[in-house]
Amino acid sequence: MRATLFALALATPAAAAPCGGDFGDFLAAMQAEAVAAGQPPDVANRFFDGARQDAKVLKADRSQGVFRKTFLDFSQSLISKGRLSTARSKAESLDAIFARAEADYGISRGILLAFWAFETDFGQIQGDFNTRNALLTLAHDCRRPEIFQPQVLAAVELFRLNEFDLDTTGAWAGEIGMVQMLPRDILERGVDGDGDGLVTLKTSAADALMSGARMLQHHGWRPGEPWLTEITLPAEFDWGATGLDTTRPVEDWAAMGVAAREGALPAGLSASVLLPQGRKGPAFLVYPNYRVLFEWNKSFIYVTTAAYFATRIEGAAPYEPGSPDPALGLDQMKALQERLAALGHDVGHIDGILGAGTRAAVQSEQARLGLPADGWPTGALLEAL
């Protein structure tokens, strides 16, 4: 079994290596942990020998400003006619692989193509951070060691299996290959799509796409079901019912005046009404499969854009952008988050990013103040608070 040693590591109650402190001491502790998990000492020694911290990784981790963009700005920057054309061309030229991914794991080609496009521009830009150093840097850092220390152990196992070189490069957060998967996901759900006996996500489109499909299946993707539909809403809609915290049967939404911009709404599913930029911007109905996509990326803006792009790849029309109220600037958003936190709302870090917690808090305060409760922060709300 590929994941035998890693499964043992998860089951072993040995203490994790202490974060922070001297990096050399940390490497020694991680090496000892790998050996305790069952790695041969010579394998562990070769993996950790020469590893170093990467200051650029920490800088990237602290400055993810791209997710402060609005949905319209972010989606329009990532989705172009050329990228859409390439996606559809890949769907045709790699039809057999996508057909297998759907048959074996139930994953639509649109979803796989959207993530392949956004993560690495179809494999062309896979990142130039040394993956071993990136993982160890983040495992040593005290912000999220519980996430990255197991990834280090998984990378050691991939190294033992000859599926990870010490000069492997990828994204700053340790993701590898065409669809940017972390070592643990590769180890536990990697697929040898091209039949060469190895799982190599950097060079094999078949391996990358089949592995991505298996990962989504593992996280609960429901075959044959949609993930997102663009909709229209009546002018007097109950805006307080929008957002991911409210889920109702599609039939109930239809009774409230929700309609698909194209075709008909699917029957028999639960769904939420999503307004990425409030009631004056695009509107979507999202289903259980949409929520699975957060297992790939935690960003609301990224996931919504990828989900929308997947529908475009499969033939949907461009969204109706509407004319949303202007977005708050960074300082305004931070001020808003501070005021919301002072009122008792959990908005997470004061970072100027309109995440799920901030959206929910905005919607709650809009309702309290008698404003349209669509979850989109405006200057009027900031002034009212």
C-alpha positions in Angstrom: 0.0 0.0 0.0 1.3 3.4 -1.0 0.2 5.1 2.2 1.1 2.4 4.8 3.9 4.4 6.4 2.0 7.6 6.4 -1.1 5.9 7.9 1.2 4.6 10.6 2.5 8.1 11.2 -1.0 9.5 11.7 -1.8 6.7 14.1 1.3 7.1 16.2 0.8 9.3 19.2 4.3 10.6 19.2 4.7 14.3 19.9 5.0 16.6 16.9 8.3 18.5 16.4 8.2 21.8 18.3 7.6 24.7 15.9 9.8 27.8 16.0 13.2 27.8 17.7 16.4 26.7 16.0 15.8 25.4 12.5 18.5 22.7 12.8 17.0 21.4 16.0 13.6 21.3 14.2 15.0 19.3 11.3 16.5 16.8 13.7 13.2 16.4 15.4 11.3 15.9 12.2 13.9 13.4 11.0 13.4 11.5 14.2 9.7 11.6 13.7 10.0 10.2 10.2 12.1 7.3 11.5 9.6 6.7 14.3 6.9 6.5 11.7 8.8 3.6 9.9 11.1 5.3 7.4 14.5 3.7 7.0 17.1 5.9 8.7 19.1 6.3 5.4 16.0 7.6 3.6 15.2 10.1 6.3 18.8 11.2 6.5 19.0 11.9 2.7 15.6 13.7 2.7 16.5 16.1 5.5 20.2 16.6 4.6 20.8 20.1 3.2 17.3 21.4 3.8 16.9 25.1 4.6 14.4 27.7 5.4 13.0 29.9 2.6 12.1 33.4 3.7 10.2 34.0 0.4 7.8 31.3 1.5 6.9 33.1 4.7 6.6 36.4 2.8 4.1 34.7 0.4 2.2 33.2 3.2 1.7 36.6 4.9 0.7 38.5 1.8 -2.1 36.8 -0.1 -3.6 40.1 -1.3 -5.0 38.6 -4.5 -8.0 37.3 -2.5 -8.9 40.9 -1.6 -10.1 41.3 -5.2 -13.9 41.4 -5.9 -15.5 38.4 -7.7 -15.9 40.5 -10.9 -12.2 41.7 -10.8 -10.9 38.3 -10.0 -12.9 36.3 -12.5 -12.3 38.8 -15.3 -8.5 38.6 -14.6 -8.5 34.8 -14.7 -11.0 34.0 -17.4 -10.1 35.1 -21.0 -11.2 34.0 -24.4 -7.9 32.4 -24.9 -8.0 30.4 -21.7 -11.6 29.3 -22.4 -10.6 28.2 -25.9 -7.6 26.3 -24.5 -9.8 24.6 -22.0 -12.2 23.4 -24.6 -9.4 22.3 -26.8 -7.9 20.3 -24.0 -11.3 18.7 -23.3 -11.3 17.5 -26.9 -7.7 16.3 -27.2 -7.7 14.6 -23.8 -11.2 13.3 -24.1 -10.3 9.7 -23.1 -8.7 10.9 -19.9 -11.7 13.1 -18.9 -14.1 10.3 -19.8 -12.2 7.9 -17.5 -12.2 10.6 -14.7 -15.9 10.9 -15.0 -16.5 7.1 -15.3 -14.2 6.2 -12.4 -14.8 9.1 -10.0 -17.8 11.0 -11.3 -16.0 14.3 -11.8 -17.1 16.6 -14.6 -14.4 17.6 -17.1 -15.3 21.3 -16.6 -14.3 21.2 -13.0 -11.0 19.5 -13.7 -10.2 21.9 -16.5 -11.0 24.9 -14.4 -8.6 24.0 -11.6 -6.0 22.9 -14.1 -6.3 26.3 -15.8 -6.2 28.3 -12.6 -3.6 26.3 -10.7 -0.9 26.1 -13.4 -2.2 27.4 -16.7 -2.6 23.8 -17.9 0.7 22.7 -16.5 2.8 25.6 -17.9 3.5 27.4 -14.6 3.9 25.0 -11.7 5.9 27.2 -9.4 9.6 27.6 -8.7 9.8 27.1 -4.9 11.8 24.2 -3.7 9.0 22.0 -2.4 11.0 20.3 0.4 12.2 23.6 1.7 8.8 25.2 1.4 7.1 22.4 3.4 9.8 22.4 6.1 9.6 26.2 6.4 5.9 26.2 6.9 6.1 23.1 9.2 8.6 25.0 11.4 6.6 28.2 11.4 4.1 28.4 14.3 1.2 29.6 12.3 0.0 26.2 10.9 2.5 23.5 11.9 -0.3 21.0 12.4 -1.1 21.2 8.7 2.4 21.1 7.3 4.3 18.7 9.5 2.2 15.7 8.2 2.8 17.0 4.7 6.6 16.7 5.4 6.2 13.1 6.5 4.1 12.4 3.3 6.8 13.9 1.2 9.4 11.6 2.9 7.3 8.6 1.9 7.0 9.9 -1.7 10.8 10.3 -1.7 11.1 6.7 -0.6 8.8 5.6 -3.4 10.9 7.5 -6.0 8.0 9.9 -6.7 9.6 12.9 -5.1 13.0 14.4 -5.9 14.8 16.7 -3.5 14.9 19.4 -6.2 11.2 19.1 -6.9 9.6 22.6 -7.3 6.1 23.8 -7.0 3.9 26.5 -5.2 5.1 28.3 -2.1 2.7 26.3 0.1 4.1 23.0 -1.0 1.6 22.0 -3.7 3.1 19.9 -6.6 2.3 19.3 -10.2 -0.2 20.3 -12.8 -3.2 20.5 -10.5 -1.1 21.5 -7.4 -1.7 18.8 -4.8 0.0 18.5 -1.4 2.1 15.4 -0.7 -0.4 13.8 1.6 -3.1 14.0 -1.1 -0.7 12.6 -3.7 0.3 9.8 -1.4 -3.2 8.8 -0.3 -5.1 9.6 -3.5 -2.6 9.8 -6.3 -3.5 7.8 -9.4 -1.1 6.3 -12.0 -3.2 7.5 -14.9 -0.7 6.7 -17.7 0.2 3.2 -16.5 4.0 3.8 -16.0 4.0 2.5 -12.5 4.6 6.0 -10.9 2.4 8.9 -9.9 4.1 12.0 -11.4 1.8 15.0 -11.3 4.5 17.4 -12.7 4.9 15.7 -16.0 1.8 13.5 -16.6 -1.5 15.1 -17.4 -3.2 11.7 -17.0 -1.8 11.3 -13.5 -2.6 14.8 -12.5 -6.2 14.9 -13.8 -7.1 11.4 -12.5 -5.5 12.2 -9.1 -7.5 15.4 -8.9 -10.7 13.6 -9.7 -10.0 11.0 -7.1 -9.4 13.7 -4.5 -12.7 15.4 -5.2 -14.5 12.1 -5.1 -12.9 11.4 -1.7 -14.2 14.8 -0.4 -17.8 14.0 -1.3 -18.4 15.0 -4.9 -21.8 13.7 -6.1 -21.7 12.3 -9.6 -24.0 13.8 -12.2 -25.1 16.8 -10.1 -24.4 20.4 -11.0 -22.4 22.8 -8.8 -23.5 26.3 -9.8 -26.2 27.9 -11.9 -26.5 31.6 -12.7 -29.9 32.9 -11.7 -32.2 35.9 -11.7 -34.0 37.2 -8.7 -37.1 39.3 -8.2 -36.6 42.9 -7.1 -38.4 42.3 -3.8 -36.4 39.2 -2.9 -35.7 38.4 0.7 -32.0 39.3 0.7 -31.6 38.0 4.2 -32.1 34.5 2.9 -29.0 34.6 0.7 -25.6 33.3 1.6 -24.0 29.9 2.3 -25.6 29.7 5.7 -29.1 29.3 4.3 -29.9 26.1 2.4 -33.3 25.2 1.0 -34.7 22.9 -1.7 -34.5 24.2 -5.2 -38.2 24.0 -5.4 -38.6 26.4 -2.5 -36.3 28.9 -4.1 -38.3 28.6 -7.3 -41.4 29.4 -5.4 -39.7 32.6 -4.1 -39.0 33.7 -7.7 -35.6 32.3 -8.3 -35.1 31.4 -12.0 -32.2 30.1 -14.1 -30.9 32.6 -16.6 -30.6 29.7 -19.1 -32.7 26.6 -19.1 -34.4 25.2 -16.0 -33.3 24.8 -12.4 -32.4 21.2 -11.4 -35.0 19.3 -9.3 -34.5 17.5 -6.0 -31.4 19.3 -4.8 -30.7 21.6 -1.8 -29.1 24.9 -2.7 -28.0 28.3 -1.5 -28.4 31.7 -3.2 -25.0 33.3 -3.6 -24.4 37.0 -4.3 -20.6 37.5 -4.5 -21.0 41.2 -4.8 -24.4 41.8 -3.3 -27.9 42.1 -4.8 -26.7 44.4 -7.6 -24.1 42.0 -9.0 -24.1 38.4 -10.4 -26.4 35.9 -8.7 -25.9 32.1 -8.5 -27.6 29.1 -7.0 -25.0 26.7 -5.6 -25.4 23.0 -4.7 -23.6 20.5 -2.5 -20.9 19.9 -5.1 -19.9 23.6 -4.9 -19.1 23.2 -1.2 -16.8 20.2 -2.0 -14.5 22.6 -4.0 -13.4 24.3 -0.8 -11.4 21.1 -0.1 -9.3 22.2 -3.0 -9.0 25.8 -2.2 -10.3 27.7 0.9 -10.8 31.0 -0.8 -14.5 32.0 -1.5 -13.5 34.2 -4.5 -11.2 31.5 -6.0 -13.7 28.7 -5.6 -16.7 30.7 -6.9 -14.6 31.8 -9.9 -13.5 28.2 -10.7 -17.0 26.9 -10.3 -18.3 29.6 -12.7 -15.5 29.0 -15.2 -16.3 25.3 -15.2 -19.8 26.1 -16.3 -18.4 28.3 -19.1 -16.2 25.5 -20.3 -19.2 23.3 -20.5 -21.2 25.8 -22.5 -22.8 28.3 -20.2 -23.2 31.9 -21.2 -21.1 34.7 -19.6 -22.6 36.0 -16.4 -24.6 39.2 -16.2 -22.2 41.5 -14.2 -24.8 44.0 -13.1 -23.6 47.2 -11.4 -22.6 46.4 -7.8 -22.0 49.1 -5.2 -18.2 50.0 -5.1 -16.1 47.7 -3.0 -14.5 49.1 0.2 -10.8 49.8 0.1 -8.4 47.8 2.2 -8.3 50.3 5.1 -12.1 50.6 5.0 -12.5 46.8 5.1 -10.1 46.5 8.0 -12.0 49.2 9.9 -15.2 47.4 9.1 -13.8 44.1 10.4 -12.6 45.8 13.6 -16.1 47.3 14.2 -17.8 43.9 13.5 -15.4 42.2 15.9 -16.1 44.8 18.6 -19.8 44.0 18.2 -19.1 40.3 19.0 -18.9 38.8 15.5 -16.2 36.3 14.6 -14.5 37.7 11.5 -11.2 35.9 11.9 -8.0 37.9 11.2 -8.4 41.6 10.5 -6.9 41.2 7.0 -9.3 43.2 4.7 -10.4 40.0 3.0 -14.2 39.5 2.7 -14.3 35.9 3.9 -17.2 33.8 5.0 -17.1 35.1 8.6 -17.0 38.7 7.5 -19.8 38.2 5.0 -22.0 36.6 7.7 -21.3 39.4 10.1 -22.1 42.0 7.5 -25.4 40.3 6.7 -26.3 40.2 10.3 -25.6 43.9 10.9 -27.4 44.9 7.7 -30.5 43.1 8.9 -30.2 44.7 12.4 -29.9 48.2 10.8 -32.7 47.8 8.4 -30.4 47.7 5.3 -30.7 45.2 2.4 -29.1 42.1 4.0 -27.2 40.8 1.0 -23.8 40.4 2.7 -22.0 43.0 0.6 -20.2 45.6 2.6 -20.8 49.2 1.6 -19.8 52.7 2.7 -23.3 53.1 4.1 -22.8 50.1 6.4 -19.4 51.3 7.5 -20.8 54.7 8.4 -23.8 53.2 10.2 -21.5 51.1 12.4 
